[in-house]
């Protein structure tokens, strides 16, 4: 089937006609053809980061819960096999998946969107994603403009979505989150910001999308007909993230923002260990180095 037709059919799925087979039962089997997925999906005890923000993801893939008395917001869903662990982690903290009213997505790769269909089924929550990522979620695979097109396994498709655009705001009770377009790793990447308070002290929280320049074999960020704006998009995303008010950073892959080192330090320092107003700039600096190295390699090819 031509890619354009596949994406057109995905638009139909956005109307709510996702595969019933995926909606009937949770998917717990390991993702085939993914050697690193078992490591990513290792168990992780959930923990409070700051205020009403909690880490409920697995060891290698972030999922964040932002709570309120009127309902909760969940950001990202890991792999298909991560969904039951995320549900259990939410329960371990004393919350219920049924009280999640909104699920936000960073981008449409299987390691961040694979568990969304099951999490939506369990919570009946609305899923919000960028227009590009929504097409990925509706079809269960990324499109031909994605640097990792045909390099990633398919995953259960998602229905009942709202489109999230740059600057868009989403609310559940007093919780207000803002979408920031951060494409480049994928055409539809989003990062999310909100405030969490602990008593009178409120901090700027950032959930940063992946910014690393990785791709399928043969793809060139510097010369892609499928995604000609890849380099410009990444550089724009760097500028966006490094300018955000950023007291606490959680990245889509937790190790990229030193979350585990910060968690270890929190045993003695408490929530202060997660606070670093320079974290977003450091995250961008590392991604910028990767991009420039990648572009230099492409010159030699």
N, C-alpha and C positions, 0 to 999 in steps of 0.2 A: 504494500500500500504506500503511495507517495507520502512524504512527510507532511505536505500541506494538507492532505486529506485527513491524516491522523490528527493533526492539530485542530482541524475543523470539527471532527467528531468529539474532541476534548471539550469544545465549547458546549456541545450538547450535554456532556456529562456534568458541566457546571450547573445545569438546570436541575440536577438531582438524580440523574439516571445512572449512577455508579453501579458497578457489578454487585448484585445481591450476594454472590458467593462469598465475597470478602466481608459482607456485613453480618454474616450469620454467626461467625465464631472468631475468637482471637487467633492470631497467627503467632505461634511460639517456636516453630522450627527454625533452625539457623538459616540465614540467607545464603543460598547457593552461590558459588563462584566469588566469594568474598573472604579472603584469607584473614584479613584484619578484623572482620566483624566480631568474631568471638572475643577478641581483646577489647574492642570498643564496648561491647555489651556486658563486660564484667560487672558484677554486683557492686553497688556503691550505697553506703548508708546515707540517707538524706540528712540535710542539715540546714540550719538557719544561716543566711548570709548577713542580712541586716534588716531590721524592722519586720515588715510583712513579706519579705522576699526570701524564698527557700530554694535550695538545690534539690531537685527530685529526679535527676537524670541518672544514667548509668556512668560507669567509670570514664569512658572515652567520648561520650556524647552528651552535651548539656541539655537539660530540660529544667526550666525555672518556673516556679509557682509563685504568683503574687496574689495574696489573699485579701479578702474583705468580708464583712458581715453579710453583704448583699450577693456574694458569689466571688469566684476566683478566676484568674487568668493564668493560662499555661502557655509557655513559649517553647516550641519545638517538641517533637515526639520521637526522636531517635529512629532506630531501625524497626521493622515490623515486630521483631522479637523483643524489642525494648518496652513495648507498650504495657505488658503485664507488670514489669518491674517498676515502671513509672507509677502505675496505679497503686501498687503495694507501697511504694515510697511515700506517696501522698497520704495513704492510710496510716502509715507508721508515724507521721507527723501529727496525726489527729484530724486530718481533713478528709473530705470525700470527693471522689472523682465526679460524682453526680452534681456537686456544687460548682464545678468548673463551667462557666458560662461562655467563655471565649478562649479559643486556641489560636495563637499567633505563630506564623512560620517565618523562618529566616530565608530559606531557599529550598528548591524542589528536589534536592538529591536524596537518595534513599536513606542516608545516615541521619538526616534531620526531619524528613517527611514520611519515612516508611511506617512509623507507628501512628500517624495522625488519624487514619481511617478508624482504627480500633479505639483510639482514645475518644474520637468523636462519637462512635457507637456507644461507648460506655457512659459518656457524659451528656450526649445530645447537645453539645456545644456548637456554636458557629465557629468555623475556621476562617481566618483572615490571612490572605497572601497577596503578593504583588500580582499584577495582571499576567506577567510572564510565568511566575511560579504557579499561579492558579491553573494555568493550562497544563503544567507538569503534574500537579497534584490530581487533576481531573482525569488524566490519562495514565498516571502511574509511571511515567518515564519522562525524562527531559527531552527537549526538542533539539533539532539540528543546529541551532545557534549556540548551544551549550558546549563549552570546551570539553566536557566529558560525555558528550553524546555517544551512545552505544557502548560506553565503557562501564556503565553502571547497571545493576539488575533492576528489573521492574519491581513495583511495590503496589499494595492495595490502593486503589483510587479513592479520592475524597470527594464528598458532595456537600451541598449547602454552604457555599463559601461567599464571603464578602471580599471585594477587591480593596487592597490597601495600597495607597499611593504615597509618594513622598510628602511628608508633612501631615498625613492623615492621623486623626486621633481616634482612639477606641477606649470606651469606658465600660467598666463594670462597677456599679456603686461609686465609691469615692476614688477608685483606681483609674488613672488616666495614663494611657501609653501612647507614644508618638512614633510613627513609622519614619524611617530615614532610608532613602534609596541608597544602597551601597553595592552596585553591580560590579561585575568584572570577573569574580570567581564563577558567577553565573550571571546571565543577563537580568535576572529578577531578584537579586539579593536585597534583603532588607535588614537593617539593624533597628533596635527598639530602645526607647528611653522612657523612664518614669521616675517618680520620686518615692522613696520609702522613708518612713519616719519611725524613730524609736523615741517615744516621748516627744519632747519639743524639738529634737534634732532630726532634720530631714536631709537626705543625701540624694545626689543625682546618680541614678543607676543606668548602666548601659549594657545591653545584650548585643554584642558585636557579631555580625555575620562573618563568615570566612572571607579572607581577602587574599588567600594564597593563589599564585598563578600556577595551577596544575591542570593537566589536560590528558586527553587520550593521545596515543601515539600519532604523530603526523600533524597535530594541530599546532599552529604558530600564532601566538598572541600578536606578533608584529605584522602578520600577513594572513588574516583569516577572512575569506569571502563570506563565511556564514556569520561571523561576529566581528565585523570590521572595527567596531568601537571598543574592543576589549581592553586595550591599553589605556585609552582615554577614560573609560569607565573606571578602571582600577585607580587611576591617579585622582580622579574626581572623588572616589570613595575614600581614598586616603585623606584628602583635604576635609571631607565631611566629618570623618570620625575624629581626627585630631583636633577639630574645633569644638566638639561637643563638650558641654559641662559633664565631667566624668569623675565622680568620686569613687565609684565601685564598678569594675569591669568584669563581666562574665562573657567569655567568648564561646562560640558554637562548639568548638573543641576545647574543653576546659584547660588542658595543659598549655594552650597557646597564651593564656593570660595568667599562668602560674597559680591556678586555683588550688592545686594540691599542696603546693608550698605554703600558700596563705592559710589553707585549712589546718595544716600542721601547726603553724604559728598561732592560730586562734585558740589552741589548747591553753595557752598562757595569756595571749593578748586579747582574746575575745573577738568581737566584731571589728575592732580596730585593725586586725590583721588583713581584712579584705579591702580596706580603704587605701587608695593610692591615686591621687589626682593626676599623676603622670602616666597612669597605666594605659590609657587610650593612645597616647603619643608613642609609648614604647611598642605597643601592639602594631601600630601603623609603621613605625620605623623598621620592624622586623619584616613586615609584608613588603615594604618598599625595597628592601635589600633582596628579597626573593625575586621580585619582579625584574629588577635591574640585572640580576644574575641570569635569569631566564632569557631576557632579551639579548644579552651578550652571547649566550649559547646559541640562540637562533641565528645570530649573525654568522656563526661559524658553520652553519648547516647548508 
